């Protein structure tokens, strides 16, 4: 069994788990959702463009799917603005449950659009992960109409971005796609980035962590993995993000969670292990 076959699903699960810290950052930074999303995009884009420049890969080629890249760049800007808006205007629990309807749509659309098979084992793992995330982030009081609408927009754009972006990732590579996509999204969000500069110094380390590490390097890894993994596997492993939020909250916010939350975490981790194991066995040596 090659190391590469094992590494891809494990890396996706680990990346999703690190992204579980994002809601904690969003809730502790007192900036409007659109300004925080704009700063995240600009710092992420600059990070990836520097890496591309060092590698000598900044030049655009006529054969590259620029139209598709522009579309997913605009979708990314809408997705993050909507996700952050949902986190700011409703509870983290409600926002996460709504946004993580996206992977269900993603797996379904992959069968219809990309002709990727959706096997019974993947359906069961996906269903288990959905149940797990509902237990982790049980909606309760604090529901708002704008938060729900923003969460649903974030879910729809999450699914659309992966379905539209996977062929581009396979064609140009995950690193370059991350840089081009974030550059487009950053340009879309430029007015909000400029308006947020006066308060950047107050939260510089949180925003830098969010933009450079979790976004810049995170999306480079993400798109490289999306190019090689089936969309159904990506969808299932994505649930490690909300599940890990319970762990991060217990470690850093003194919020240990209750028994149902930890059962939910176990279900999500179990579904991820099943999906990763099936993917390792399915790929050729």
C-alpha positions in Angstrom: 0.0 0.0 0.0 1.7 3.2 -1.1 2.1 6.2 1.2 0.3 8.4 -1.3 -2.8 6.3 -1.1 -2.9 6.7 2.6 -1.8 10.3 2.8 -4.6 11.9 0.7 -7.6 11.1 2.9 -5.6 11.5 6.1 -4.4 14.9 5.0 -8.0 16.0 4.1 -9.3 14.9 7.5 -6.4 16.8 9.3 -7.0 19.9 7.2 -10.7 19.9 8.0 -9.9 19.5 11.7 -7.7 22.6 11.6 -10.5 24.5 9.9 -12.6 23.7 12.9 -10.8 26.6 14.6 -12.3 29.2 12.2 -15.6 29.7 14.0 -13.7 30.5 17.2 -11.7 33.2 15.4 -14.8 34.7 13.7 -16.6 35.0 17.0 -13.7 36.6 18.8 -12.8 39.2 16.1 -15.1 42.3 16.3 -15.2 43.0 12.5 -18.2 42.8 10.2 -18.5 39.5 8.4 -17.7 40.9 4.9 -14.6 42.8 6.2 -13.2 39.7 7.9 -13.9 37.6 4.8 -12.1 40.3 2.6 -9.0 40.3 4.8 -8.9 36.6 4.8 -9.0 36.5 1.0 -6.4 39.2 0.5 -3.9 37.6 3.0 -4.6 34.1 1.5 -4.1 35.3 -2.1 -0.9 37.1 -1.3 0.5 34.0 0.4 -0.2 31.7 -2.5 1.0 34.2 -5.1 4.3 34.5 -3.3 4.7 30.7 -3.3 3.7 30.6 -7.0 6.3 33.4 -7.8 9.0 31.4 -6.0 8.1 28.3 -8.0 8.0 30.4 -11.3 4.3 29.5 -11.9 2.7 32.9 -12.1 2.3 33.0 -15.8 -1.1 32.3 -17.2 -1.6 30.0 -20.2 -4.3 30.2 -22.8 -5.2 26.6 -22.3 -6.1 27.2 -18.6 -9.8 27.4 -17.8 -9.8 31.0 -16.8 -13.6 31.4 -17.1 -14.2 28.5 -14.7 -11.5 29.9 -12.3 -13.2 33.4 -12.3 -16.6 31.7 -11.6 -15.3 29.8 -8.6 -13.4 32.9 -7.4 -16.7 34.8 -7.2 -18.4 31.8 -5.6 -15.6 31.7 -2.9 -16.1 35.4 -2.1 -19.9 34.8 -1.7 -19.4 31.6 0.3 -17.1 33.1 2.9 -19.0 36.3 3.3 -22.3 34.3 3.8 -20.6 31.8 6.2 -19.2 34.6 8.3 -22.4 36.5 8.2 -24.3 33.4 9.4 -21.8 32.9 12.3 -22.2 36.6 13.3 -26.0 36.7 13.1 -27.0 33.3 14.5 -25.5 30.7 16.8 -22.4 28.8 15.8 -24.5 25.6 16.1 -27.2 26.8 13.6 -24.6 28.1 11.2 -22.6 24.9 11.1 -25.6 22.6 10.6 -26.8 24.8 7.7 -23.5 25.2 6.0 -22.8 21.5 6.3 -25.8 20.7 4.2 -23.4 21.6 1.5 -21.4 18.3 1.4 -24.7 16.3 1.0 -25.5 18.4 -2.1 -21.9 18.1 -3.2 -21.9 14.3 -3.2 -25.3 14.2 -5.0 -24.2 16.7 -7.7 -20.9 14.9 -8.3 -22.9 11.9 -9.5 -25.1 14.0 -11.8 -22.4 16.5 -13.1 -19.1 14.7 -12.8 -20.4 11.2 -13.3 -18.7 10.0 -10.1 -20.3 6.9 -8.6 -22.0 7.3 -5.2 -21.8 3.9 -3.6 -23.9 2.6 -0.7 -21.0 2.7 1.7 -20.4 6.4 0.9 -24.1 7.1 1.3 -24.2 5.5 4.7 -21.0 7.2 5.8 -22.4 10.6 4.6 -25.6 10.0 6.5 -23.7 9.1 9.7 -21.6 12.2 9.4 -24.8 14.4 9.0 -26.3 12.8 12.1 -23.0 13.4 13.9 -22.8 17.1 13.0 -26.4 17.6 14.1 -25.6 16.1 17.5 -22.4 18.3 17.7 -24.2 21.5 16.7 -27.8 21.1 17.8 -29.9 24.1 16.7 -31.7 25.8 19.5 -32.4 29.3 20.6 -30.8 32.2 18.8 -32.1 31.3 15.3 -32.5 34.3 13.1 -33.9 34.6 9.6 -30.8 36.4 8.2 -28.5 33.8 9.8 -30.5 30.9 8.3 -30.6 32.5 4.8 -26.8 33.3 5.0 -26.1 29.7 6.1 -28.1 28.2 3.2 -26.3 30.5 0.7 -23.0 29.3 2.2 -24.1 25.7 1.9 -25.1 26.1 -1.8 -21.9 27.9 -2.7 -19.8 25.3 -0.9 -21.2 22.5 -3.0 -21.1 24.5 -6.3 -17.5 25.6 -5.7 -16.2 22.0 -5.4 -18.2 20.6 -8.3 -17.2 23.5 -10.7 -13.6 23.6 -9.3 -12.6 20.0 -9.4 -12.0 19.8 -13.2 -9.9 23.0 -12.9 -7.9 21.6 -10.1 -7.1 18.6 -12.1 -6.1 20.7 -15.1 -4.0 23.5 -13.5 -3.0 21.9 -10.2 -4.2 22.7 -6.7 -1.5 25.2 -5.9 -2.2 27.4 -8.9 -5.9 27.1 -8.7 -5.9 28.2 -5.0 -3.8 31.3 -6.0 -6.0 32.3 -9.0 -9.3 31.6 -7.2 -8.4 33.6 -4.1 -7.0 36.5 -6.3 -10.4 36.8 -8.1 -12.3 36.6 -4.8 -10.0 39.1 -3.1 -10.6 41.6 -6.0 -14.3 41.2 -5.6 -14.0 42.0 -1.8 -11.5 44.9 -2.2 -13.9 47.6 -1.0 -14.5 45.8 2.3 -10.8 45.0 2.7 -9.9 48.7 2.4 -12.6 49.7 4.9 -11.3 47.2 7.5 -7.7 48.4 7.5 -8.1 50.9 10.4 -9.0 48.1 12.8 -6.6 45.5 11.4 -3.9 46.2 14.0 -6.3 45.3 16.8 -6.7 41.7 15.6 -3.6 41.3 13.5 -2.5 37.9 14.8 -6.0 36.3 14.6 -6.5 37.6 11.1 -3.0 36.6 10.0 -3.6 33.1 11.3 -6.9 33.0 9.5 -5.6 34.4 6.2 -2.1 33.1 5.8 -2.1 29.7 7.5 -5.7 28.5 7.4 -6.6 30.1 4.1 -3.5 30.5 2.0 -1.7 27.3 2.9 -5.0 25.6 3.7 -6.5 26.1 0.2 -3.3 25.1 -1.5 -3.5 21.7 0.2 -7.3 21.5 -0.2 -7.4 21.9 -3.9 -4.5 19.5 -4.4 -6.5 16.9 -2.5 -9.8 17.7 -4.3 -8.0 17.0 -7.6 -7.2 13.4 -6.5 -10.1 12.4 -4.2 -13.7 11.5 -5.2 -16.1 14.3 -4.3 -18.0 11.9 -2.0 -14.9 11.3 0.1 -14.2 15.0 0.3 -17.8 15.6 1.4 -17.6 13.0 4.2 -14.2 14.1 5.5 -15.4 17.8 5.4 -17.5 17.0 8.5 -14.3 16.7 10.5 -14.4 20.6 10.5 -17.6 21.1 12.6 -16.8 18.0 14.7 -13.4 19.3 15.6 -14.9 22.6 16.7 -16.1 20.8 19.9 -12.6 19.6 20.6 -11.1 23.1 20.1 -13.8 24.7 22.3 -13.0 22.2 25.0 -9.3 22.9 24.8 -9.3 26.7 24.5 -12.7 28.0 25.6 -13.3 25.8 28.6 -16.5 24.6 26.9 -16.4 20.8 27.3 -19.6 20.0 25.6 -22.1 17.4 26.6 -22.5 13.7 26.0 -24.5 14.1 22.8 -21.8 16.4 21.4 -19.1 13.8 22.0 -21.3 11.1 20.5 -21.6 13.3 17.4 -17.8 13.8 17.2 -17.4 10.0 17.4 -19.9 9.4 14.6 -18.2 12.0 12.4 -14.8 10.5 13.1 -16.1 7.0 12.5 -17.6 8.1 9.1 -14.4 9.7 8.1 -12.4 6.6 9.0 -14.7 4.5 6.9 -14.6 6.9 4.0 -10.8 7.1 4.2 -10.4 3.4 4.4 -12.6 2.7 1.5 -10.7 5.3 -0.6 -7.4 3.7 0.3 -8.6 0.3 -0.7 -10.2 1.5 -3.9 -7.3 3.4 -5.3 -4.8 1.4 -7.5 -1.4 0.7 -6.1 
